[in-house]
Amino acid sequence: MPVTESTPQPQRPHAIVAGVSMRDLLASCAAASAVSTPPRLPDPGTAGRPPAEHRNAA
């Protein structure tokens, strides 16, 4: 009768997160998103209007 040997299962890597809070992680993701997002195009309705006149300081 053959002897069945148990083959070790490969270990999945464990994420090691030391000293990073969820708040800091979410803040860094929001900052990266804000930096990598291109600016919006101007509103087509306001593109042809001249800017409002400024009043002179007294």
C-alpha positions as CSV (number, residue, x, y, z in Angstrom):
1,M,0.0,0.0,0.0
2,P,1.6,3.4,-1.0
3,V,2.2,5.9,1.7
4,T,0.6,9.3,1.0
5,E,2.8,12.1,1.9
6,S,1.2,15.4,2.7
7,T,2.5,18.1,0.4
8,P,2.8,21.5,2.1
9,Q,0.4,24.0,0.7
10,P,2.0,27.3,-0.5
11,Q,1.6,30.0,1.9
12,R,-0.2,33.1,0.8
13,P,1.7,36.3,1.5
14,H,0.4,38.3,4.4
15,A,0.1,42.0,4.2
16,I,2.3,43.6,6.8
17,V,0.9,47.0,7.6
18,A,2.6,48.6,10.6
19,G,1.7,52.1,11.7
20,V,-0.6,53.1,8.9
21,S,-4.1,54.0,10.0
22,M,-7.1,53.5,7.8
23,R,-7.7,57.3,7.9
24,D,-4.2,58.0,6.6
25,L,-4.6,55.3,3.9
26,L,-7.9,56.8,2.7
27,A,-6.5,60.3,2.8
28,S,-3.6,59.3,0.7
29,C,-5.9,57.7,-1.9
30,A,-8.1,60.8,-2.0
31,A,-5.0,63.0,-2.5
32,A,-3.6,60.8,-5.3
33,S,-7.0,60.9,-7.0
34,A,-7.2,64.7,-6.7
35,V,-3.7,65.1,-8.1
36,S,-4.1,62.7,-11.0
37,T,-7.5,64.0,-12.2
38,P,-7.3,66.5,-15.0
39,P,-9.1,69.9,-14.5
40,R,-12.6,70.2,-15.7
41,L,-13.4,71.9,-19.0
42,P,-15.1,75.3,-18.7
43,D,-18.8,75.4,-18.7
44,P,-20.0,76.1,-22.3
45,G,-22.6,78.6,-21.1
46,T,-20.0,80.8,-19.5
47,A,-17.2,80.6,-22.0
48,G,-18.5,83.4,-24.2
49,R,-19.4,85.9,-21.5
50,P,-16.9,88.7,-20.6
51,P,-15.9,88.7,-16.9
52,A,-17.9,90.8,-14.5
53,E,-16.5,94.3,-14.0
54,H,-14.6,94.9,-10.8
55,R,-15.3,97.8,-8.6
56,N,-12.4,100.0,-7.7
57,A,-11.4,100.1,-4.1
58,A,-12.3,103.4,-2.3
